């Protein structure tokens, strides 16, 4: 089976490509920069010849059409995941316009399964206390969440029209081998570096990138089976529990002050304004604070294809060990989380 993948050099994409290849399928990647592919896939022992490249952007209709031509399945994982206010224009363009182009081209190409990688954030703020596969699309004013909600509406429209579109909702993802050091991995690094002394109350679903990658591989391997919306395996963590997991993995105290999320929102808005002109990252983002303020769980077994989330200690431990081994943390900052990674593949 030939599977076309967008976003294959990102965190979710690289792990998903590895999982799909290890299922015995061929992959064609649509990438903007071919030089990033080797670095992104190097940790997964992807066999030579298992991956072909089409160079181009998801907002380029011609490149997208070439990338999906002849594909049996398409995994659209390309998006800009960031709460950085300097990237607002880019995420609006890529997240919505890219989804419209990729899903439309995949339908025209006759792909049997088209997976749109959405986000739990696309359903926030939720109307109820839990999220499920029938939850309505959110209407957040925060830019990243709004862009993912817009992409979600595109995907649901295709579903309503009878297209073979499957939507997945990854939670906040951790795990090893994050090629671009995304926002969630950066948050772990910043806490361990002591750059986040103030933390919002609330929480969010957290999962392991390898579990979400396994979900994508299973959907590709079982076309036409099961429901058409799936949540990545996850556990709901409060911020206190999130930090506590890091304490247990590192053996460090990680002191900090926890404040009500809504009380911190003005600070986040101010930080976003400053970030537009300040060249260094400010670890106090409105979007991250707002997500905590939404504080919504995912219903148990909400379309996870029977994949159980792996233990939190493994996910947090492998994340910290990878940050250490890749030079993003010092030995002191990583604490006792120093052995080799317990698992390096996506399956």
N, C-alpha and C positions, 0 to 999 in steps of 0.2 A: 504494500500500500504506500502511495506517495502522500505525504502530509506537508502542506505548505504552512510555514510558521512566520508570523511577524513578531517582532520584539524578542527574537531568539538570543540576543546578547544581553538581555536584562536578567534580573534575579529570577522571576517566575519563568521567563522564556527559556533560559539556559537549562534550568533543572527539568523543565517539561520536555525540551528537545532530547535530553539524555534519557529520560524515562520512555519516550516514544521510540527512540532508536533501540533501546534495550528490549522493547517489545517486538523488534524485528522489522520495523518499518523504515522507509527512506524518508528523508526530510529535505525540503527546499526552504532556505531561509531568505526572507526579504530583509536586507540590511542596508543601512546608510553607509557604514564604514566596514569594509571587508576585513580590515586589519584587526578588528575587535573580536572576530569569531574565534580565533585560536585561543586567545586568552580566556574568553568566556566558557569555552567547552573543554579546556585542558584538564580540569579536575575530574572529568567524568569518564575518561577512557572511551570516548566515542570513536568507533572504528573509522579509519580512513575510507573515504568514498561513501560514507553513509549520509553525508550532508552536502548538498549543492547550494550555490549562492546565486541570488539575483540582487544586484546592487540597485538600491533606490529607496524612496521614502514612501511611507504609507499615505501621504497626502498627494502623491503623484499617481494619477489614474493609470498612466501607461505602465509604470513599474508594477503597480498592484496587479494589473491584468496579466502581465507576464508571469508574475510570481505564482498566481493561483491556477494558471492554465494547466489542465490535465490532472489536477490534484484530486485525490479521492476524499481528502478531508483537509480542512483549514483550521488552524489555531491562531486566532487573532489576540496576541498578548501584548502588542505594542501600545503603550500609553505613557504619558508623563505622570509619574506618581511623585508628587512633591507638594509640600505646604510652603515652599519658598516663593515669596511674592514676586521675585524677579522672573519667575517662569510662568506667570499667569497667561500671557498671550500665547506662548508655545503650547501649554496644556489645553487651552480652549481649541486651538487649531488641530492638534494631533488627536486628542481624545474623542472629539465628536466627528470632525471631518474624516479622520482616518478610519473610524468605525463605519461610517456611511460608505466609503469607497471599498473597503475590504469585504464587508458583508455583501454589498451589491455585486461586486465582481465575482465573489465565490458562488453566489447563486447563478449568475450567468454562465459560469464555467461548469456548472453541474456537480459541484462537490456534494458528496452524500452526507457529510457532517460538517457543520460550521460552528466552531466553538468561539464564543465571545467572552473574553476574560473581563468581567465587570469588577465590582468591588462591593463589600459590605457597605462602604461609604455611600454608594449610589442609592441606598435605601434609607438614608438618614436625612433629617430626623424622622424617626419612625412614629407611626400613629399609635401603635400598641407597645406592650412591654417586651415583646419578643419579635424577632424577625423570622420569616418563613418564606417558602418559595412563592407564595402568593402576595407577599407584601408589596404595597404600591411603591412606585418610584419616589425618592425623596425630593425635597425642594429646598435644599440648603443654599444659603447665600455665599458660603465659602467657595472659592473658585475651583479648587480641585474636585471637591465633592459635587459641585454643580456640573462640571464638565463630564464626570463619570455618570451622573444622572442623565445628562443629555445623550450620552452614548448608549445608556441603558434603554432609553426610549426608542432609539434607532433599532436596537436589537429586538425589543419586544414588538415593534411594528413588523419586522420581518417574520417573527414567530406568528403573529396574528394573520399574516398573509399566507401561512402554511409552509414557509421555508424551513429546512432542516437545521435551524439555529438552536444551539444549546448555550445557555448562559451559566457561567460559573461565578461565584462570589468568594474570592479569597478574603480571609480575614487579614489583620495586620500580621505580616509574615516575618519570621526569623529563621535562622539556620545558617549553615556555612556557605561560603563561596558566593558572595554578593558582588558581581562584577563591577557595579557602579556605586557601591556603598549607598544604598537607598535610605530614605528617611527613617525607617524603623530600625535598621541596623545602626544608623548614625545616632539614633536616640539612645541605644544601649551603650555605644561608645561614649557619648557625652555624659551619661550618668556615671559611668565608671571613671571618667576623667574629672568628675566633680564640677561639670559645667551646668548642671541642672539642680541647684539647691532648692528651687521652688517647684513644686509638682502639683498638678490639679487633682482634685477628687474626681471620682467617676471611674470609667473603665471602658474596655472594648474587647471584642473577640480577638484572640491571638492564636496563630497556628504555625506549623512548620512548613517551609516552602517545599520540602520533599514530599509531604503528604498531599499538598495541592497539585504538585507535578504528577504524582501517582494517580490522582483523580483525572487529570487531563488525559493521561495515557490510557486509562481504563475506558473513558468515553470514546476515544479514538478507536480502541480495540473492540468496542461493542456498539457499532453504529445502529441507530434506531431503537436502542433498548433503554427502558427506564424513562423517567421524567425529563423535561427539557430545561430544568433549572436545578443547580446543585451548589451547595455551600462547601467551601474548602473545610476540611476537618479543623476544628477549633475548640478552644475553651475560653470562656469569658473570664477576664482578669481585671480586677480593680488595679488602679495605679499602685496601691500599697502592696498588693500581691505580686505585681510585676517587679517591683523593686525588691521584694522579699525573695523572689526566685533568683535574682542577681546576687543578693547577699549569700544565699545558700551555695550558689555555684562558686563564688569567689572567696567566701569567708571574710568579706569586708563589711564594715558597718554601714557605709553609704548614707550618712546622715542627710537630712533634708527636711524642709517644711512643706506640709501638704495643706493646700488652700482650696476652697470651693472653686470648681471650674468656672462657673459663671462670674465669680468675682475676679478671675484672672483674664477674662476675655478682653477688657480694655487694654491690659498690658500686651496681650497678643496682637491686637490691632495696631497699637503704637509700634511694636517691634516690626510688624510687616511694613509699615510706612518707612521706618528707618532702614530696613533691609534693602529697599529699592535703590538706595544710594550708598549703603555701607558694603564694602567688598567682601567682608568675612561673614561666615554664617552666624546668625543669632539664634541660640537654642531656646527660643520662646516664640513659637509660631501660633498664630491665631487658629489655623486649621487643626493643629494637634490638640489645642485646648478645647476647641469647639467639639471635636470628636468625643473627647472625654465627657463633655457636658451632655452629649446625646445619650451616652451610657445605656446601650441596648444589647441584650443578649440575642443569640441565635437559638431557635428552637432545637431541642435535642434531635439528632438523626435527621436533620432537615436536608434530605437529598444528598448526603455525602457518599453515595454509592457503597455504603457499608465500610468505608475506610475509617478506622479509628485513629484519632490524633495520638501521635507518639507522646511519651512522657515529657512533661515540661522540663525536667532536669536535663534530658538529652538535648532538647531544642536550645535551651538557654546555654547549656554547657558547650555545645558545638559552636554556637554563635560567638561566645567569648573566646574560645580557643582559636577559632578562625581569625578573629580580630587581632589576637596576639600574634599568631603565626604569619599574618599578612602585614604586620608592622603598624597596625592602627592603635594598638595598646602596648604599654610597657608591661614587663613582668609584674611589677608592683600593682598596676591597675587591674590586671587579670587575676591577681590573687592566686588561689590554689587551682584555678582552672587551667592547668598547664599540660596535661597529657595530650597525646595525639588525638585527632578527631575520631570519635567512635563510629562515624559513618560519613562517607564522602560522596556517595552517589545519591541519585534522586529516586531510587526505587528500593 
